[in-house]
Amino acid sequence: MKPSDFQKTVQCRFESCLKKVVRHVVKDYQQKLKRRQEKETLFCELPEIVVENLAVWDDYETDYTIFNVCGYDIRVYDDELAEALKQLSERNRETLLMYYFLEMNNEEIAKNRIFPEAVYSKIGTTHWHL
């Protein structure tokens, strides 16, 4: 049985409509890709400093040793340095941490100590213990 002229006409219209839809879908997709390309940047094209600012670093308690000095928690990430600091007396350790990590000058350290005149000599002798 041959299709009638009416059926051919309907089929042609359907195919024409279908082709228009496909053309518009392709055109929309291409426009979407173009917009995306204009607004997005690949990570490999970003400057290194920008990528570093986007990074998130996990911070675990096992990665550092905490020393509490003058109400501040000082994190020491180097295991060898942390062990060396633990071997010092508490007074010498605190003096050293205040000087290098809290960046206090001798007068500020002396205000936190009972014997201010001993600060100058403690900083000098602590260097030799490390």
N, C-alpha and C positions, 0 to 999 in steps of 0.2 A: 504494500500500500504506500503510495506516494503522499508526502505531506502536501497539504493544500496551500494555496497562496497566502491565506490568512495565517496559517501556522508558520510559514516562512517569514512573513512580516513580523510576527510576534518574536520569533527567534532572533531575527536581525536586530530588532529594537532592544531585546534583552542583552545581546552580545555588545551592542553599541553602548548601552548603559553600563554594563560590566567593565568595558574598556575605559570609560570615563572615570569610574570609581577607582580602578587600578592606577590610572595616571595620576589622579589626585592623591592617592595614598603614597605613591612613590614621590610625588612632589613635596608633600608634607614631610615625609621622612628625610628627604634631602635638605629641606629648610631647617628641620630640627637638628640635623648633623652640623649644618653651617652655623646655627646659633650656638650650639654646644662648643664648636671649635673656636668661636670668637670669645666665649666667656670662660672656658676652662683651659687650664694649663696642666701639662703633664708634670709629674713629680721630677722626672729626669731633666726638665727644662727650668726648674726653679733654682735660684741661687742656693748654695749650701747653707747659708745663714738662715734663710727662710725655712728650710726643711728642719733645721735644728730647733727653731722656735715652735714648730708644729709637733715635735717629738714629745712623747710622754715617757718619762723614766720611772720605773717602779722603785720604791725605796723600802727595802726590807731591813728590819732591825739587825739581822745577821751580817749586813754589809758594813757596819760601822760600830764603833765603841763610843758610848756617851760618857762624858765627864761633866759633872755639875760644878760650876764655879760662879760664885756671886749671883746665884739665882738663874744663870744661863746654862742651857744644855749645849755643850760643845760636842759636835760629832766629828770623830776622827776616823777617816775611811781607810787609812793605811794601817794594816795589822801590825807591822813591825814597829811603827811609831807608837801605836797604842800600847804594845807590850813594853816598850822602853819607858813610856810615861807611867805605866803601872808600877814599874820597879822603883821609881823615885818616891821619896817621902811625900806625904800629902801636901805639906807646905811648899816644897820645891815644885811639885807638879802644878799646884794652883798658881804659883808665881809665874811659871813658864807659860801656862795656858792663858793667863791674863795678859801677859806681855805679847805673845805671838798670835793668839787666836782672837782675843778681845781687843787687841791693839791698844792696850792701856800704856800710858807712859809711866815712868818711875814714881812720879808724885801720886798718880791715881792708884797705883798698886799700893803705895805706902798708906794711903787713906784706908784701904781695906785690911791692913795688917796692924798688929799690935806694936811691932818694932819697926818703925819706918826706916831707920838707918840701915837695917840689914837687907833691904830690897836690892840695893845696888850690888852688893856682894853676892846675893843669891842668884841673880840673873847671870852674872859672870861665871860662877862655879857650876851652875846647872848645865851650861853648854858642854862642860867637860864630861859630865856623867852620860850624856847621850852619845 
